[in-house]
Amino acid sequence: MRAWPKFDPDLTLPTWRARAVRYLLIYVALVVALVSVRASTSNVRSLLREAQGQEQTLITQRDNLALQLQELEAPQRIGAWAKANGMQLFAVAPKDTADIAGVQAAPVRSAQPRKVEVRTQWK
């Protein structure tokens, strides 16, 4: 069985100084990274607000267009347009009847002799 490595805590002053310098450098690197990320994304909030404003404008425009479409597709409006263009209701239009001629029968084709040959062989 393997023996566990011994833990030797080095608590001398040079060791603590080296650790402090190392941790300070790590801290400074993280601060620089975070500040650079913040600087590169500083305009995101204003762009988001602008996009939200545009979204609200488009939603309002869509709703207004839907209302206009409902007004244009109203049955009363379509009926008024049809009367203005000389159309009549089917119920009051004169009814005419006419005989519809049938379609001519297709010419009869002569039956072609089939040449199918089947051979069954048992083994």
Phi and psi in radians as a Rosetta constraint file:
Dihedral C 1 N 2 CA 2 C 2 CIRCULARHARMONIC -1.353 0.35
Dihedral N 2 CA 2 C 2 N 3 CIRCULARHARMONIC 2.535 0.35
Dihedral C 2 N 3 CA 3 C 3 CIRCULARHARMONIC -1.509 0.35
Dihedral N 3 CA 3 C 3 N 4 CIRCULARHARMONIC 2.526 0.35
Dihedral C 3 N 4 CA 4 C 4 CIRCULARHARMONIC -1.234 0.35
Dihedral N 4 CA 4 C 4 N 5 CIRCULARHARMONIC 2.474 0.35
Dihedral C 4 N 5 CA 5 C 5 CIRCULARHARMONIC -1.175 0.35
Dihedral N 5 CA 5 C 5 N 6 CIRCULARHARMONIC 2.562 0.35
Dihedral C 5 N 6 CA 6 C 6 CIRCULARHARMONIC -1.387 0.35
Dihedral N 6 CA 6 C 6 N 7 CIRCULARHARMONIC 2.452 0.35
Dihedral C 6 N 7 CA 7 C 7 CIRCULARHARMONIC -1.647 0.35
Dihedral N 7 CA 7 C 7 N 8 CIRCULARHARMONIC 2.059 0.35
Dihedral C 7 N 8 CA 8 C 8 CIRCULARHARMONIC -2.014 0.35
Dihedral N 8 CA 8 C 8 N 9 CIRCULARHARMONIC 1.640 0.35
Dihedral C 8 N 9 CA 9 C 9 CIRCULARHARMONIC -1.219 0.35
Dihedral N 9 CA 9 C 9 N 10 CIRCULARHARMONIC 2.102 0.35
Dihedral C 9 N 10 CA 10 C 10 CIRCULARHARMONIC -1.684 0.35
Dihedral N 10 CA 10 C 10 N 11 CIRCULARHARMONIC 1.862 0.35
Dihedral C 10 N 11 CA 11 C 11 CIRCULARHARMONIC -1.895 0.35
Dihedral N 11 CA 11 C 11 N 12 CIRCULARHARMONIC 0.483 0.35
Dihedral C 11 N 12 CA 12 C 12 CIRCULARHARMONIC -1.402 0.35
Dihedral N 12 CA 12 C 12 N 13 CIRCULARHARMONIC 2.817 0.35
Dihedral C 12 N 13 CA 13 C 13 CIRCULARHARMONIC -1.097 0.35
Dihedral N 13 CA 13 C 13 N 14 CIRCULARHARMONIC -0.761 0.35
Dihedral C 13 N 14 CA 14 C 14 CIRCULARHARMONIC -1.082 0.35
Dihedral N 14 CA 14 C 14 N 15 CIRCULARHARMONIC -0.617 0.35
Dihedral C 14 N 15 CA 15 C 15 CIRCULARHARMONIC -1.162 0.35
Dihedral N 15 CA 15 C 15 N 16 CIRCULARHARMONIC -0.754 0.35
Dihedral C 15 N 16 CA 16 C 16 CIRCULARHARMONIC -1.147 0.35
Dihedral N 16 CA 16 C 16 N 17 CIRCULARHARMONIC -0.635 0.35
Dihedral C 16 N 17 CA 17 C 17 CIRCULARHARMONIC -1.144 0.35
Dihedral N 17 CA 17 C 17 N 18 CIRCULARHARMONIC -0.759 0.35
Dihedral C 17 N 18 CA 18 C 18 CIRCULARHARMONIC -1.078 0.35
Dihedral N 18 CA 18 C 18 N 19 CIRCULARHARMONIC -0.736 0.35
Dihedral C 18 N 19 CA 19 C 19 CIRCULARHARMONIC -1.124 0.35
Dihedral N 19 CA 19 C 19 N 20 CIRCULARHARMONIC -0.737 0.35
Dihedral C 19 N 20 CA 20 C 20 CIRCULARHARMONIC -1.101 0.35
Dihedral N 20 CA 20 C 20 N 21 CIRCULARHARMONIC -0.742 0.35
Dihedral C 20 N 21 CA 21 C 21 CIRCULARHARMONIC -1.132 0.35
Dihedral N 21 CA 21 C 21 N 22 CIRCULARHARMONIC -0.744 0.35
Dihedral C 21 N 22 CA 22 C 22 CIRCULARHARMONIC -1.094 0.35
Dihedral N 22 CA 22 C 22 N 23 CIRCULARHARMONIC -0.817 0.35
Dihedral C 22 N 23 CA 23 C 23 CIRCULARHARMONIC -1.146 0.35
Dihedral N 23 CA 23 C 23 N 24 CIRCULARHARMONIC -0.627 0.35
Dihedral C 23 N 24 CA 24 C 24 CIRCULARHARMONIC -1.130 0.35
Dihedral N 24 CA 24 C 24 N 25 CIRCULARHARMONIC -0.732 0.35
Dihedral C 24 N 25 CA 25 C 25 CIRCULARHARMONIC -1.135 0.35
Dihedral N 25 CA 25 C 25 N 26 CIRCULARHARMONIC -0.695 0.35
Dihedral C 25 N 26 CA 26 C 26 CIRCULARHARMONIC -1.101 0.35
Dihedral N 26 CA 26 C 26 N 27 CIRCULARHARMONIC -0.764 0.35
Dihedral C 26 N 27 CA 27 C 27 CIRCULARHARMONIC -1.072 0.35
Dihedral N 27 CA 27 C 27 N 28 CIRCULARHARMONIC -0.794 0.35
Dihedral C 27 N 28 CA 28 C 28 CIRCULARHARMONIC -1.109 0.35
Dihedral N 28 CA 28 C 28 N 29 CIRCULARHARMONIC -0.716 0.35
Dihedral C 28 N 29 CA 29 C 29 CIRCULARHARMONIC -1.106 0.35
Dihedral N 29 CA 29 C 29 N 30 CIRCULARHARMONIC -0.731 0.35
Dihedral C 29 N 30 CA 30 C 30 CIRCULARHARMONIC -1.153 0.35
Dihedral N 30 CA 30 C 30 N 31 CIRCULARHARMONIC -0.696 0.35
Dihedral C 30 N 31 CA 31 C 31 CIRCULARHARMONIC -1.097 0.35
Dihedral N 31 CA 31 C 31 N 32 CIRCULARHARMONIC -0.773 0.35
Dihedral C 31 N 32 CA 32 C 32 CIRCULARHARMONIC -1.086 0.35
Dihedral N 32 CA 32 C 32 N 33 CIRCULARHARMONIC -0.739 0.35
Dihedral C 32 N 33 CA 33 C 33 CIRCULARHARMONIC -1.106 0.35
Dihedral N 33 CA 33 C 33 N 34 CIRCULARHARMONIC -0.804 0.35
Dihedral C 33 N 34 CA 34 C 34 CIRCULARHARMONIC -1.152 0.35
Dihedral N 34 CA 34 C 34 N 35 CIRCULARHARMONIC -0.700 0.35
Dihedral C 34 N 35 CA 35 C 35 CIRCULARHARMONIC -1.157 0.35
Dihedral N 35 CA 35 C 35 N 36 CIRCULARHARMONIC -0.676 0.35
Dihedral C 35 N 36 CA 36 C 36 CIRCULARHARMONIC -1.197 0.35
Dihedral N 36 CA 36 C 36 N 37 CIRCULARHARMONIC -0.644 0.35
Dihedral C 36 N 37 CA 37 C 37 CIRCULARHARMONIC -1.141 0.35
Dihedral N 37 CA 37 C 37 N 38 CIRCULARHARMONIC -0.745 0.35
Dihedral C 37 N 38 CA 38 C 38 CIRCULARHARMONIC -1.099 0.35
Dihedral N 38 CA 38 C 38 N 39 CIRCULARHARMONIC -0.718 0.35
Dihedral C 38 N 39 CA 39 C 39 CIRCULARHARMONIC -1.171 0.35
Dihedral N 39 CA 39 C 39 N 40 CIRCULARHARMONIC -0.642 0.35
Dihedral C 39 N 40 CA 40 C 40 CIRCULARHARMONIC -1.321 0.35
Dihedral N 40 CA 40 C 40 N 41 CIRCULARHARMONIC -0.365 0.35
Dihedral C 40 N 41 CA 41 C 41 CIRCULARHARMONIC -1.929 0.35
Dihedral N 41 CA 41 C 41 N 42 CIRCULARHARMONIC 0.384 0.35
Dihedral C 41 N 42 CA 42 C 42 CIRCULARHARMONIC -1.219 0.35
Dihedral N 42 CA 42 C 42 N 43 CIRCULARHARMONIC -0.449 0.35
Dihedral C 42 N 43 CA 43 C 43 CIRCULARHARMONIC -1.638 0.35
Dihedral N 43 CA 43 C 43 N 44 CIRCULARHARMONIC 0.048 0.35
Dihedral C 43 N 44 CA 44 C 44 CIRCULARHARMONIC -1.138 0.35
Dihedral N 44 CA 44 C 44 N 45 CIRCULARHARMONIC -0.712 0.35
Dihedral C 44 N 45 CA 45 C 45 CIRCULARHARMONIC -1.117 0.35
Dihedral N 45 CA 45 C 45 N 46 CIRCULARHARMONIC -0.760 0.35
Dihedral C 45 N 46 CA 46 C 46 CIRCULARHARMONIC -1.170 0.35
Dihedral N 46 CA 46 C 46 N 47 CIRCULARHARMONIC -0.658 0.35
Dihedral C 46 N 47 CA 47 C 47 CIRCULARHARMONIC -1.150 0.35
Dihedral N 47 CA 47 C 47 N 48 CIRCULARHARMONIC -0.640 0.35
Dihedral C 47 N 48 CA 48 C 48 CIRCULARHARMONIC -1.139 0.35
Dihedral N 48 CA 48 C 48 N 49 CIRCULARHARMONIC -0.757 0.35
Dihedral C 48 N 49 CA 49 C 49 CIRCULARHARMONIC -1.102 0.35
Dihedral N 49 CA 49 C 49 N 50 CIRCULARHARMONIC -0.711 0.35
Dihedral C 49 N 50 CA 50 C 50 CIRCULARHARMONIC -1.109 0.35
Dihedral N 50 CA 50 C 50 N 51 CIRCULARHARMONIC -0.742 0.35
Dihedral C 50 N 51 CA 51 C 51 CIRCULARHARMONIC -1.134 0.35
Dihedral N 51 CA 51 C 51 N 52 CIRCULARHARMONIC -0.648 0.35
Dihedral C 51 N 52 CA 52 C 52 CIRCULARHARMONIC -1.156 0.35
Dihedral N 52 CA 52 C 52 N 53 CIRCULARHARMONIC -0.665 0.35
Dihedral C 52 N 53 CA 53 C 53 CIRCULARHARMONIC -1.108 0.35
Dihedral N 53 CA 53 C 53 N 54 CIRCULARHARMONIC -0.751 0.35
Dihedral C 53 N 54 CA 54 C 54 CIRCULARHARMONIC -1.120 0.35
Dihedral N 54 CA 54 C 54 N 55 CIRCULARHARMONIC -0.654 0.35
Dihedral C 54 N 55 CA 55 C 55 CIRCULARHARMONIC -1.097 0.35
Dihedral N 55 CA 55 C 55 N 56 CIRCULARHARMONIC -0.765 0.35
Dihedral C 55 N 56 CA 56 C 56 CIRCULARHARMONIC -1.102 0.35
Dihedral N 56 CA 56 C 56 N 57 CIRCULARHARMONIC -0.699 0.35
Dihedral C 56 N 57 CA 57 C 57 CIRCULARHARMONIC -1.079 0.35
Dihedral N 57 CA 57 C 57 N 58 CIRCULARHARMONIC -0.771 0.35
Dihedral C 57 N 58 CA 58 C 58 CIRCULARHARMONIC -1.175 0.35
Dihedral N 58 CA 58 C 58 N 59 CIRCULARHARMONIC -0.636 0.35
Dihedral C 58 N 59 CA 59 C 59 CIRCULARHARMONIC -1.131 0.35
Dihedral N 59 CA 59 C 59 N 60 CIRCULARHARMONIC -0.756 0.35
Dihedral C 59 N 60 CA 60 C 60 CIRCULARHARMONIC -1.103 0.35
Dihedral N 60 CA 60 C 60 N 61 CIRCULARHARMONIC -0.748 0.35
Dihedral C 60 N 61 CA 61 C 61 CIRCULARHARMONIC -1.108 0.35
Dihedral N 61 CA 61 C 61 N 62 CIRCULARHARMONIC -0.736 0.35
Dihedral C 61 N 62 CA 62 C 62 CIRCULARHARMONIC -1.075 0.35
Dihedral N 62 CA 62 C 62 N 63 CIRCULARHARMONIC -0.757 0.35
Dihedral C 62 N 63 CA 63 C 63 CIRCULARHARMONIC -1.117 0.35
Dihedral N 63 CA 63 C 63 N 64 CIRCULARHARMONIC -0.724 0.35
Dihedral C 63 N 64 CA 64 C 64 CIRCULARHARMONIC -1.123 0.35
Dihedral N 64 CA 64 C 64 N 65 CIRCULARHARMONIC -0.710 0.35
Dihedral C 64 N 65 CA 65 C 65 CIRCULARHARMONIC -1.166 0.35
Dihedral N 65 CA 65 C 65 N 66 CIRCULARHARMONIC -0.618 0.35
Dihedral C 65 N 66 CA 66 C 66 CIRCULARHARMONIC -1.127 0.35
Dihedral N 66 CA 66 C 66 N 67 CIRCULARHARMONIC -0.694 0.35
Dihedral C 66 N 67 CA 67 C 67 CIRCULARHARMONIC -1.142 0.35
Dihedral N 67 CA 67 C 67 N 68 CIRCULARHARMONIC -0.737 0.35
Dihedral C 67 N 68 CA 68 C 68 CIRCULARHARMONIC -1.089 0.35
Dihedral N 68 CA 68 C 68 N 69 CIRCULARHARMONIC -0.690 0.35
Dihedral C 68 N 69 CA 69 C 69 CIRCULARHARMONIC -1.134 0.35
Dihedral N 69 CA 69 C 69 N 70 CIRCULARHARMONIC -0.710 0.35
Dihedral C 69 N 70 CA 70 C 70 CIRCULARHARMONIC -1.108 0.35
Dihedral N 70 CA 70 C 70 N 71 CIRCULARHARMONIC -0.663 0.35
Dihedral C 70 N 71 CA 71 C 71 CIRCULARHARMONIC -1.146 0.35
Dihedral N 71 CA 71 C 71 N 72 CIRCULARHARMONIC -0.707 0.35
Dihedral C 71 N 72 CA 72 C 72 CIRCULARHARMONIC -1.255 0.35
Dihedral N 72 CA 72 C 72 N 73 CIRCULARHARMONIC -0.513 0.35
Dihedral C 72 N 73 CA 73 C 73 CIRCULARHARMONIC -1.622 0.35
Dihedral N 73 CA 73 C 73 N 74 CIRCULARHARMONIC 0.147 0.35
Dihedral C 73 N 74 CA 74 C 74 CIRCULARHARMONIC -1.121 0.35
Dihedral N 74 CA 74 C 74 N 75 CIRCULARHARMONIC 2.409 0.35
Dihedral C 74 N 75 CA 75 C 75 CIRCULARHARMONIC -1.036 0.35
Dihedral N 75 CA 75 C 75 N 76 CIRCULARHARMONIC -0.620 0.35
Dihedral C 75 N 76 CA 76 C 76 CIRCULARHARMONIC -1.129 0.35
Dihedral N 76 CA 76 C 76 N 77 CIRCULARHARMONIC -0.709 0.35
Dihedral C 76 N 77 CA 77 C 77 CIRCULARHARMONIC -1.178 0.35
Dihedral N 77 CA 77 C 77 N 78 CIRCULARHARMONIC -0.717 0.35
Dihedral C 77 N 78 CA 78 C 78 CIRCULARHARMONIC -1.148 0.35
Dihedral N 78 CA 78 C 78 N 79 CIRCULARHARMONIC -0.701 0.35
Dihedral C 78 N 79 CA 79 C 79 CIRCULARHARMONIC -1.103 0.35
Dihedral N 79 CA 79 C 79 N 80 CIRCULARHARMONIC -0.727 0.35
Dihedral C 79 N 80 CA 80 C 80 CIRCULARHARMONIC -1.116 0.35
Dihedral N 80 CA 80 C 80 N 81 CIRCULARHARMONIC -0.698 0.35
Dihedral C 80 N 81 CA 81 C 81 CIRCULARHARMONIC -1.120 0.35
Dihedral N 81 CA 81 C 81 N 82 CIRCULARHARMONIC -0.724 0.35
Dihedral C 81 N 82 CA 82 C 82 CIRCULARHARMONIC -1.123 0.35
Dihedral N 82 CA 82 C 82 N 83 CIRCULARHARMONIC -0.743 0.35
Dihedral C 82 N 83 CA 83 C 83 CIRCULARHARMONIC -1.132 0.35
Dihedral N 83 CA 83 C 83 N 84 CIRCULARHARMONIC -0.678 0.35
Dihedral C 83 N 84 CA 84 C 84 CIRCULARHARMONIC -1.141 0.35
Dihedral N 84 CA 84 C 84 N 85 CIRCULARHARMONIC -0.447 0.35
Dihedral C 84 N 85 CA 85 C 85 CIRCULARHARMONIC -1.729 0.35
Dihedral N 85 CA 85 C 85 N 86 CIRCULARHARMONIC 0.278 0.35
Dihedral C 85 N 86 CA 86 C 86 CIRCULARHARMONIC 1.445 0.35
Dihedral N 86 CA 86 C 86 N 87 CIRCULARHARMONIC 0.248 0.35
Dihedral C 86 N 87 CA 87 C 87 CIRCULARHARMONIC -1.499 0.35
Dihedral N 87 CA 87 C 87 N 88 CIRCULARHARMONIC 2.721 0.35
Dihedral C 87 N 88 CA 88 C 88 CIRCULARHARMONIC -2.115 0.35
Dihedral N 88 CA 88 C 88 N 89 CIRCULARHARMONIC 2.743 0.35
Dihedral C 88 N 89 CA 89 C 89 CIRCULARHARMONIC -1.186 0.35
Dihedral N 89 CA 89 C 89 N 90 CIRCULARHARMONIC 2.587 0.35
Dihedral C 89 N 90 CA 90 C 90 CIRCULARHARMONIC -1.107 0.35
Dihedral N 90 CA 90 C 90 N 91 CIRCULARHARMONIC -0.589 0.35
Dihedral C 90 N 91 CA 91 C 91 CIRCULARHARMONIC -1.151 0.35
Dihedral N 91 CA 91 C 91 N 92 CIRCULARHARMONIC -0.537 0.35
Dihedral C 91 N 92 CA 92 C 92 CIRCULARHARMONIC -1.822 0.35
Dihedral N 92 CA 92 C 92 N 93 CIRCULARHARMONIC -0.045 0.35
Dihedral C 92 N 93 CA 93 C 93 CIRCULARHARMONIC -1.301 0.35
Dihedral N 93 CA 93 C 93 N 94 CIRCULARHARMONIC 2.536 0.35
Dihedral C 93 N 94 CA 94 C 94 CIRCULARHARMONIC -1.156 0.35
Dihedral N 94 CA 94 C 94 N 95 CIRCULARHARMONIC 2.420 0.35
Dihedral C 94 N 95 CA 95 C 95 CIRCULARHARMONIC -1.791 0.35
Dihedral N 95 CA 95 C 95 N 96 CIRCULARHARMONIC 2.245 0.35
Dihedral C 95 N 96 CA 96 C 96 CIRCULARHARMONIC -2.070 0.35
Dihedral N 96 CA 96 C 96 N 97 CIRCULARHARMONIC 2.594 0.35
Dihedral C 96 N 97 CA 97 C 97 CIRCULARHARMONIC -2.046 0.35
Dihedral N 97 CA 97 C 97 N 98 CIRCULARHARMONIC 2.679 0.35
Dihedral C 97 N 98 CA 98 C 98 CIRCULARHARMONIC -2.692 0.35
Dihedral N 98 CA 98 C 98 N 99 CIRCULARHARMONIC 2.603 0.35
Dihedral C 98 N 99 CA 99 C 99 CIRCULARHARMONIC -1.422 0.35
Dihedral N 99 CA 99 C 99 N 100 CIRCULARHARMONIC 2.411 0.35
Dihedral C 99 N 100 CA 100 C 100 CIRCULARHARMONIC -1.812 0.35
Dihedral N 100 CA 100 C 100 N 101 CIRCULARHARMONIC 2.149 0.35
Dihedral C 100 N 101 CA 101 C 101 CIRCULARHARMONIC -1.257 0.35
Dihedral N 101 CA 101 C 101 N 102 CIRCULARHARMONIC 2.511 0.35
Dihedral C 101 N 102 CA 102 C 102 CIRCULARHARMONIC -1.322 0.35
Dihedral N 102 CA 102 C 102 N 103 CIRCULARHARMONIC 2.930 0.35
Dihedral C 102 N 103 CA 103 C 103 CIRCULARHARMONIC -1.465 0.35
Dihedral N 103 CA 103 C 103 N 104 CIRCULARHARMONIC 2.437 0.35
Dihedral C 103 N 104 CA 104 C 104 CIRCULARHARMONIC -1.125 0.35
Dihedral N 104 CA 104 C 104 N 105 CIRCULARHARMONIC 2.514 0.35
Dihedral C 104 N 105 CA 105 C 105 CIRCULARHARMONIC -1.211 0.35
Dihedral N 105 CA 105 C 105 N 106 CIRCULARHARMONIC 2.588 0.35
Dihedral C 105 N 106 CA 106 C 106 CIRCULARHARMONIC -1.251 0.35
Dihedral N 106 CA 106 C 106 N 107 CIRCULARHARMONIC 2.554 0.35
Dihedral C 106 N 107 CA 107 C 107 CIRCULARHARMONIC -1.113 0.35
Dihedral N 107 CA 107 C 107 N 108 CIRCULARHARMONIC 2.487 0.35
Dihedral C 107 N 108 CA 108 C 108 CIRCULARHARMONIC -1.343 0.35
Dihedral N 108 CA 108 C 108 N 109 CIRCULARHARMONIC 2.286 0.35
Dihedral C 108 N 109 CA 109 C 109 CIRCULARHARMONIC -1.691 0.35
Dihedral N 109 CA 109 C 109 N 110 CIRCULARHARMONIC 2.473 0.35
Dihedral C 109 N 110 CA 110 C 110 CIRCULARHARMONIC -1.259 0.35
Dihedral N 110 CA 110 C 110 N 111 CIRCULARHARMONIC 2.484 0.35
Dihedral C 110 N 111 CA 111 C 111 CIRCULARHARMONIC -1.238 0.35
Dihedral N 111 CA 111 C 111 N 112 CIRCULARHARMONIC 2.235 0.35
Dihedral C 111 N 112 CA 112 C 112 CIRCULARHARMONIC -1.407 0.35
Dihedral N 112 CA 112 C 112 N 113 CIRCULARHARMONIC 2.374 0.35
Dihedral C 112 N 113 CA 113 C 113 CIRCULARHARMONIC -1.183 0.35
Dihedral N 113 CA 113 C 113 N 114 CIRCULARHARMONIC 2.338 0.35
Dihedral C 113 N 114 CA 114 C 114 CIRCULARHARMONIC -1.510 0.35
Dihedral N 114 CA 114 C 114 N 115 CIRCULARHARMONIC 2.440 0.35
Dihedral C 114 N 115 CA 115 C 115 CIRCULARHARMONIC -2.118 0.35
Dihedral N 115 CA 115 C 115 N 116 CIRCULARHARMONIC 1.372 0.35
Dihedral C 115 N 116 CA 116 C 116 CIRCULARHARMONIC -1.984 0.35
Dihedral N 116 CA 116 C 116 N 117 CIRCULARHARMONIC 2.249 0.35
Dihedral C 116 N 117 CA 117 C 117 CIRCULARHARMONIC -2.165 0.35
Dihedral N 117 CA 117 C 117 N 118 CIRCULARHARMONIC 2.224 0.35
Dihedral C 117 N 118 CA 118 C 118 CIRCULARHARMONIC -2.105 0.35
Dihedral N 118 CA 118 C 118 N 119 CIRCULARHARMONIC 2.283 0.35
Dihedral C 118 N 119 CA 119 C 119 CIRCULARHARMONIC -2.150 0.35
Dihedral N 119 CA 119 C 119 N 120 CIRCULARHARMONIC 2.167 0.35
Dihedral C 119 N 120 CA 120 C 120 CIRCULARHARMONIC -1.901 0.35
Dihedral N 120 CA 120 C 120 N 121 CIRCULARHARMONIC 2.254 0.35
Dihedral C 120 N 121 CA 121 C 121 CIRCULARHARMONIC -2.263 0.35
Dihedral N 121 CA 121 C 121 N 122 CIRCULARHARMONIC 2.108 0.35
Dihedral C 121 N 122 CA 122 C 122 CIRCULARHARMONIC -1.645 0.35
Dihedral N 122 CA 122 C 122 N 123 CIRCULARHARMONIC 2.484 0.35
